Amino acid sequence: MKTGSTAQRVADPERLREVRSLNLLDTPFEDRFDQYTRLVASVFDVPTALVTLVEADRQWFKSMVGFDRRETPIEESFCAYALPMDLLYVPDATKDRRFHDNPLVVGEPHIRFYAGAVLKGPSCEPLGTLCVIDQRPREFSDADKWRLLMFARIVESEINLHMQFDHWSVGLQHKAMYDSITALPGRALFEELVASTWEQAAGAAKTLTLVHFHLTNFEVLHSLAGQPGCDHVMATIARRLERNVRGEDRIGMLGADRFGLAITWGPGGPDESLERVKLLVRTLAKPVDYKGTRLPIEIAAGVSRAPHDAADVETVLAHARMAAADVRHGGPRVRCYSSDVHRSVAHSHERQYRLAETLRSDALDQVYQPIVECSSGRMIGVEALARWTDAQWGPISPAEFVPIAEADADLRRLLTRCTLNSACKQVARWREQFDFAPYVAVNIAGAELYCDDFADMVAGLVAEHQVPATSLVLEITEQSVITDVETAAKTMNALRQQGFRFAIDDFGTGYSSLRYLQQLPLDILKIDRSFTQLITQDTTSHELTVGILQIARTLNLAVVAEGVETAEQYAVLQQLGAGHIQGFLLGRPQPADAISEQLEALQPPR
């Protein structure tokens, strides 16, 4: 019998209630599940693949390839051990103390290798697994784990779809088929409408264009206006969409912040449909007024064509979603599906997964670049810069992994906490070793300032490591667009009252520089390297830098000039009265030990 967290998870009443509420137990095999076990067995080249549901006293198989029983006792279950985690991997069961004497290992079917990705129900309770089994030991790479997890997500979607149909059967059909906020068809009904439209288009030699619209700043809108405001936004966008489509077009909801549109065209129509999509994006992205506030709207659109890009509805929908996911920040807002898009999104998902694993294991590295006093050349602070070296891919540029983290709220919070925690640890070490410890500047995304618990998290970390709040400077990059200035300022003021300082990074490169200076409680202004690097060569850059320094003096802000690489730039900035400088001339980003050596040299003789 299982013990500890496994036994608790198996017997958890809420979990068991969710397993039974699906009405899948003891039902016949279904091709919609069997197709995935067949596919998974083929992809991983294993003899056995199962979709399992774990009950209190048994594990039952909804779908199976290469296995001859519909259930096994819970005492023989590998899948039960997976429930407290996302994925369980056993390279050789005969060498694993949990399974070496399991009847399924010592007897038929002689299991040696097992990998199971947990399937979660509509309430996120673990139901069972999608698992692969072999009679010989096997390695299972990180890429294999990621693929199995992605297949599990697909099976989960089938389980959720089953739940929807079950609801329909007990009288909730309309609620399940239509979105309660927008009154548009829900995903299931929209897929039916698309399938019907596709059949009609094929019969008339027409092309189907499927568009996936994603409201990409939903999280920001939620911070600005709460759930009622988001509901108002979604309803408004739905009405705009309805007013701007043709009678034969099909529209529906694809998620809480996603819309779908199906357009049929005759020969030569796709180019015209793409222009319509671009026009629609501009229309949908107009600000929405809510209780006296103009809410900004950011829309990304992915386009897929049938039968050119896919041979079935699910695939064309998935391809359109992929294309929407590949819309880059600051780039065109409409993206058409292609094989390059497919590779890009798959690559991004795999990096996202591996980055999450790195952050959860606190394995992100940190280097530090000195910030020096311009008049004396003395180091007074350092900027902490995250570095990620992946075991498979090697060093990965922050320009690549930071946007991946910032695009996902959970990853962004993990990255913020990880970098702040590392900075506090390092400050504590330096304070213990030396009479003087530099402050550490840490970059944070502007969206963190909307989080109710951000101030408590930061204060908790400095308290945990017993370092003063004055030892941290929180840098907000100007490219992190802050739409809810009032909430951001409230969070910043709460932290400044405790001694924390705030800097605006890359000043002069964003669209709202002066607005930030007027409305945000800042302490430090960091002049972007694009000004300092040309200060000795370009009159305009020189004069702009003079102007920025004057603004900083007027607002009583300290200044750090970034990107200083030559002695001539240093001299000009010193002459202009820049307080502090940072750049390769003073030191490249370097490990903490290198900074410690410099601090040792600053120690007075003992």
Secondary structure as the mmCIF struct_conf table of DSSP 4:
data_model
#
loop_
_struct_conf.conf_type_id
_struct_conf.id
_struct_conf.beg_label_comp_id
_struct_conf.beg_label_asym_id
_struct_conf.beg_label_seq_id
_struct_conf.end_label_comp_id
_struct_conf.end_label_asym_id
_struct_conf.end_label_seq_id
HELX_RH_AL_P HELX_RH_AL_P1 GLY A 4 ALA A 11
HELX_RH_AL_P HELX_RH_AL_P2 PRO A 13 SER A 21
TURN_TY1_P TURN_TY1_P1 LEU A 22 ASN A 23
TURN_TY1_P TURN_TY1_P2 LEU A 25 ASP A 26
HELX_LH_PP_P HELX_LH_PP_P1 THR A 27 PHE A 29
HELX_RH_AL_P HELX_RH_AL_P3 ASP A 31 PHE A 44
TURN_TY1_P TURN_TY1_P3 ASP A 45 ASP A 45
BEND BEND1 PRO A 47 PRO A 47
STRN STRN1 THR A 48 VAL A 54
BEND BEND2 ALA A 56 ASP A 57
STRN STRN2 ARG A 58 VAL A 65
BEND BEND3 GLY A 66 GLY A 66
BEND BEND4 ARG A 70 ARG A 70
STRN STRN3 GLU A 71 PRO A 73
HELX_RH_3T_P HELX_RH_3T_P1 ILE A 74 GLU A 76
BEND BEND5 PHE A 78 PHE A 78
HELX_RH_AL_P HELX_RH_AL_P4 CYS A 79 ALA A 82
TURN_TY1_P TURN_TY1_P4 LEU A 83 PRO A 84
BEND BEND6 MET A 85 ASP A 86
STRN STRN4 LEU A 87 VAL A 90
BEND BEND7 PRO A 91 PRO A 91
HELX_RH_3T_P HELX_RH_3T_P2 ALA A 93 LYS A 95
TURN_TY1_P TURN_TY1_P5 ARG A 97 ASP A 101
HELX_RH_AL_P HELX_RH_AL_P5 PRO A 103 VAL A 106
BEND BEND8 GLY A 107 GLY A 107
TURN_TY1_P TURN_TY1_P6 GLU A 108 PRO A 109
STRN STRN5 PHE A 113 LYS A 120
TURN_TY1_P TURN_TY1_P7 PRO A 122 SER A 123
BEND BEND9 CYS A 124 CYS A 124
STRN STRN6 PRO A 126 ASP A 134
BEND BEND10 GLN A 135 ARG A 136
HELX_RH_AL_P HELX_RH_AL_P6 ASP A 142 HIS A 167
HELX_RH_PI_P HELX_RH_PI_P1 TRP A 168 LEU A 172
HELX_RH_AL_P HELX_RH_AL_P7 GLN A 173 MET A 177
STRN STRN7 TYR A 178 TYR A 178
TURN_TY1_P TURN_TY1_P8 SER A 180 THR A 182
BEND BEND11 LEU A 184 LEU A 184
STRN STRN8 PRO A 185 PRO A 185
HELX_RH_AL_P HELX_RH_AL_P8 ARG A 187 GLY A 203
TURN_TY1_P TURN_TY1_P9 ALA A 204 ALA A 205
STRN STRN9 THR A 207 LEU A 215
TURN_TY1_P TURN_TY1_P10 THR A 216 ASN A 217
HELX_RH_AL_P HELX_RH_AL_P9 PHE A 218 ARG A 243
TURN_TY1_P TURN_TY1_P11 ASN A 244 ASN A 244
BEND BEND12 VAL A 245 VAL A 245
TURN_TY1_P TURN_TY1_P12 GLY A 247 GLU A 248
STRN STRN10 ARG A 250 GLY A 255
TURN_TY1_P TURN_TY1_P13 ALA A 256 ASP A 257
STRN STRN11 ARG A 258 TRP A 265
TURN_TY1_P TURN_TY1_P14 PRO A 267 GLY A 268
HELX_RH_AL_P HELX_RH_AL_P10 GLY A 269 LEU A 284
TURN_TY1_P TURN_TY1_P15 ALA A 285 ALA A 285
BEND BEND13 LYS A 286 LYS A 286
STRN STRN12 VAL A 288 TYR A 290
TURN_TY1_P TURN_TY1_P16 LYS A 291 GLY A 292
STRN STRN13 THR A 293 LEU A 295
STRN STRN14 ILE A 299 ALA A 306
TURN_TY1_P TURN_TY1_P17 PRO A 307 ASP A 309
BEND BEND14 ALA A 311 ASP A 312
HELX_RH_AL_P HELX_RH_AL_P11 VAL A 313 ALA A 325
TURN_TY1_P TURN_TY1_P18 ASP A 326 ASP A 326
HELX_LH_PP_P HELX_LH_PP_P2 VAL A 327 ARG A 328
TURN_TY1_P TURN_TY1_P19 HIS A 329 GLY A 330
BEND BEND15 GLY A 331 GLY A 331
BEND BEND16 ARG A 333 ARG A 333
STRN STRN15 VAL A 334 CYS A 336
HELX_RH_AL_P HELX_RH_AL_P12 SER A 339 ARG A 360
TURN_TY1_P TURN_TY1_P20 SER A 361 ASP A 362
STRN STRN16 ASP A 365 GLU A 373
TURN_TY1_P TURN_TY1_P21 CYS A 374 SER A 376
STRN STRN17 MET A 379 ASP A 390
TURN_TY1_P TURN_TY1_P22 ALA A 391 TRP A 393
STRN STRN18 GLY A 394 ILE A 396
HELX_RH_AL_P HELX_RH_AL_P13 PRO A 398 GLU A 406
TURN_TY1_P TURN_TY1_P23 ALA A 407 ALA A 407
BEND BEND17 ASP A 408 ASP A 408
HELX_RH_AL_P HELX_RH_AL_P14 ALA A 409 GLN A 433
BEND BEND18 ASP A 435 ASP A 435
STRN STRN19 TYR A 439 ILE A 444
HELX_RH_3T_P HELX_RH_3T_P3 GLY A 446 TYR A 450
TURN_TY1_P TURN_TY1_P24 ASP A 452 ASP A 453
HELX_RH_AL_P HELX_RH_AL_P15 PHE A 454 HIS A 465
TURN_TY1_P TURN_TY1_P25 GLN A 466 GLN A 466
HELX_RH_3T_P HELX_RH_3T_P4 ALA A 469 SER A 471
STRN STRN20 LEU A 472 THR A 477
TURN_TY1_P TURN_TY1_P26 GLU A 478 GLN A 479
BEND BEND19 SER A 480 SER A 480
BEND BEND20 THR A 483 THR A 483
HELX_RH_AL_P HELX_RH_AL_P16 VAL A 485 ARG A 496
TURN_TY1_P TURN_TY1_P27 GLN A 497 GLY A 499
STRN STRN21 ARG A 501 PHE A 507
TURN_TY1_P TURN_TY1_P28 GLY A 508 GLY A 508
BEND BEND21 THR A 509 TYR A 511
HELX_RH_AL_P HELX_RH_AL_P17 SER A 513 GLN A 519
BEND BEND22 LEU A 520 LEU A 520
BEND BEND23 ASP A 523 ASP A 523
STRN STRN22 ILE A 524 ILE A 527
HELX_RH_AL_P HELX_RH_AL_P18 ARG A 529 THR A 532
TURN_TY1_P TURN_TY1_P29 GLN A 533 GLN A 537
HELX_RH_AL_P HELX_RH_AL_P19 THR A 539 THR A 554
TURN_TY1_P TURN_TY1_P30 LEU A 555 ASN A 556
STRN STRN23 ALA A 558 ALA A 561
BEND BEND24 THR A 566 THR A 566
HELX_RH_AL_P HELX_RH_AL_P20 ALA A 567 LEU A 576
TURN_TY1_P TURN_TY1_P31 GLY A 577 GLY A 577
STRN STRN24 HIS A 580 ILE A 581
BEND BEND25 GLY A 583 GLY A 583
TURN_TY1_P TURN_TY1_P32 PHE A 584 LEU A 586
STRN STRN25 GLN A 590 GLN A 590
HELX_RH_AL_P HELX_RH_AL_P21 ALA A 592 LEU A 602
BEND BEND26 GLN A 603 GLN A 603
HELX_LH_PP_P HELX_LH_PP_P3 PRO A 604 PRO A 605
#
